[in-house]
Amino acid sequence: MPSSPSSSAQAARQVIAARLRELRIDAELTGHALALRCGWSPAKSSRIEHARTPPSDADIRAWCAACGAVEQARDLIAANHQADQMYVHWKKLHRHGMRRAQEEVVPLYESTRLFRVYCSNVVPGMVQTEAYASTLLSTIAAFQGTPDDSDVAAASRLERSHVVHEGNHHFALLLEETVLRYRIGTTETMAGQLGYLLTVMALPNVSLGIIPFTAQRRVWPLEAFYLFDDRRVSVELLTAAVNVSAPSEIAVYAQAFSELAGLAVHGSKARALITDALHSLG
């Protein structure tokens, strides 16, 4: 696995910084001279050039203009936006509530044919019940100190999940057994969620695997991640969502998913684990 979940974003920012440095050198400007032309302190231009401070769109335009390379600005701004999207802080994403975040990924969900999802903490979003989703999202909003629109966000999450039942979409879902035992909400909420998992796993387009407590680990429990075909991986951290698009990193997550799948039980054995967790609710 990469040494840091944000390694893709940082690598992309370093590429942009290196390109800006090349423009400065090609223009035969020192860092100090460039800063004067842009109206900045020399420290700011140094931070941008060494990828310590992400440049704004205006910074990139000013840098390119100072170097006589205005035509380069558009591509660099586009690359900068892509780098920003790789590592998105939850508080920024949820600053106006969580409903918008649910709706923004609808096109990605609808265009994906194969979903490979691994969760070690909570039930995957696309197979959550409304009560489970509402409780979870409310807890997240309280922890982050962001607006709590959990009821409408949960309803939006369920609308997004129509892909489980409609269209040509296939789901390979892996859950750690702990997910079945963590109490999210009331006993009734958990009972409804576990019952829904039993229903969903019977669908012909859904493969649900449970990694038992007793599995001999060849891969340690990881952060939750979602593979969308072979195009993108979304990794869920405490503070941020990491969106990986580099083919080499996608391949590593695909390998991890394959090895984790080898630890899981499916079919009747998975159903037995869910039923046991359901009975344990009392």
N, C-alpha and C positions, 0 to 999 in steps of 0.2 A: 504494500500500500504506500501512497505518497507520504512523505514525512510530515506534511501539514495539509489539512483539508483545503486550505486556501492557496495551495501551491500553484494551481492553474491561474488564478486571478493575479497573483504576484508575478508569475512568469509573463503573463500578457502585459502587465504594466511595465515590466522591465524592457520588453520589446519596444513599447511605445517610447519609453525614456531614451533607449538607445537610438531610435530613429530621430528623435528631437536633437540629440547630441550630434548625430551625423549632419543634420541640417545646419547646426551652428558652426561646425567645423568646415563644412563646404562653403559657408558664407564668410569664412575667415574671421569669425568673431570670437573674442574671449567671452567667458561667462559674464564678466563684469560689463563688457560692452553690450551684450545682449540684454542684460538687466536694465541698463540705462535706456536702451531703445524701447523697452516694454514698460518702463516706469516702475520697475520692481526693485526690491533689494537684491543684492547678489545672492543672499542666502536662499531666497525663494527659487531663483533659477537653478541653483545647485540642488535643492531638494527635489525639484521636478526631474532634473537630469539624472539623478541617482535613484529615482523611483521611490523616494521616501514620502513624497506628497503627490497624490493623483492630480493631474491638471484638470481644470475646468475647460469647457468648450472655448470660453473667452481666452483662457491662457494659451490654448493651442493655436487659436487664430492669431493672437499677438505674437507668439513665438515664430510662426510661419511667416508672418508679415515682416518681422524684424530680419529674417533670414532671406527675404526675397523669394519665398517659396509658398505663396498664398495658395497655389493649386494643390498643395499637399494637405491642406487643413481638413478638407472634407473626409478623406480616407482615415486620417489620424483620429478625427473626432468619432467616426463610426467605430473604429477599433477600441477607442477609449470607452465608449458606451458598452461594448461587448464585455470588456474587462470588468466594468462596474456591475454588470448583471451576473457575473460569475459568483460574486460574494455579496449577498444582500442581507443587511441586518434586519432581523424580525421587527424591531421597534420602528425602523424606517418603513418597512413594508406594511405594518399594521397601524401606522400613525393616524389613519382615518377610519380605523376599524378593520375587521378581517373579511368582510364580505367581498370587497374588491379583490383581495388576494385570491379568493376562491374562483372568482369569475375570470380573472386574467389568464388562468391556465386552461380554460375550457378548450381553446383551439389546439393546444398541445395534446390534451386528452383525446380529443376527437380525431386527431390525425395519427395517433399511435396505434399500431396493430398489436404489438406484443409488450405487455407491461411485466417487468420482473421487479418484485418489491420485497425487500427484507425489512422487518421491523422487530426491534428488540425491546420496545418500550410501550407502544400503544398499537391498537388495531389500525391497519392502513385506512387512510381517509375514504377511499372509494368503496369500502365495505363497512363503514361505520353506520350505526343507526342514528336517527336525528337526536335522540336523547343523549346518547354517548357523545356525539360530536358537540352538542351544545354545552354539555358539562365540561368537556375537555377544552373547548375554545374559551369558555368563560374563565377557567383556571389560568389559561395562558395569558389572557388579557389582564387579569389581576396581577400576575407575576411581572408582566412587562410594563404595567402602568399605562396601557393603551386603551382606547375606547372599547367598551364591551358591547359589541353588537352580535353576541354569540348566537342568539336565536335566529336572526336573519342569515348570519354566516353559515350556520348549520344547515338551514334550509337550502342555501345556495350550494353547499357542499353535496347535499343529496341530489340536487338537480344536475350537478356536474357528474355524478356517479351513474347517470343514465347509460354511460358507455359499457357498464357491466352487463346490462340487459339488452342493449340495442347495438346494431352494427357489427362489423367484423373485427372484434377485439378479443384478445386472449390474455388471460391473467395467470401468472405464476407467482403465488404469494407464499412467503416464508415468514413464520412467526416463531419467536422464542416462546417456550411454554410459559415463561413469566408473564407474557402479555395477557394470557388467559386468566392469570391470578391477580394482577394489579387491579385494585378497586377504583374505577373511574366512575364516580357518581354513586347512586343508591344501589341497593341489592337488585331492585327491579330494573334499573338501567343496565347493570351488568348481565342480568339474566336475559334481557331482551337482546343485548349485543351478542352474547354467546349463542343464543338461539338463532340469531340471524346468520352467524358464521356457519352453523350446521345447514342452513338453507342454501346459502351461497355456494358452499363447496359441492353441492349436488349439481350445479350448473355445468353444462358440457364444456364451456369456454373458461372454466376456472379450475386451477390446480392449487389446492391449499395444503401446504406442508407445515408441520409443527416440529420444531427442534426440541426434543425432550430434555428435562433436567439431567437425565442420566446419559445423554449422548457423550461419547468419548470425543472431546473437542480436537479437531484438526484446524479449525478456524475459531478464534476467540470471538465473543459477542462484539458486534460492531455498531456504529451509529446507523440509524435508519437511512436507507437509500432506495431511490426509485430509478429504475432503468427504463427509459422510453425508447423502444426499439434499440438500435445501436447509434442513436443520434445524440443522446443527452442523458446525464445522470444528475439527479437532484439529491443532495445529501442534507439531512436535517441536523443541525447543531443546536446547542442551547441558545446561542446569540444570533445565529445567522443561517441562511440557506445558501448552500454552495452549489452552483450549477456548473457541471463539468461537461465540456464538449470536445476536449482533445481526445482523438481516437486511442492513443496509448493508455490514457487514464480510464476511458470507458472500458477498454479491454481488461484492465485490472479489476474493476468492479464486476464485470461479467464473470471473470474467473472466480472471484470471491463468492458470487451468487451460486455458481455451479458447485463449489466445494461445500457451501453451507447447505445446499439442497441435498447433498450426499449424507448429511447428518440428520435430515428430517424424516419423519414418518408421514405417510399419506393414507388416504382411503379410510378403512375401518379403524386403523390404529390412531390416526389423527382425530377421527370422530370420537373415539373413546377418551382421548385426552380432553377434548372440549366438553364432553358430557360429564367427565369427572369434575372438571372445574365448575361446571354448572351446578352439579349436586353439592359441591362444597360451599355454595353460597348460603345454604341452609334455609 
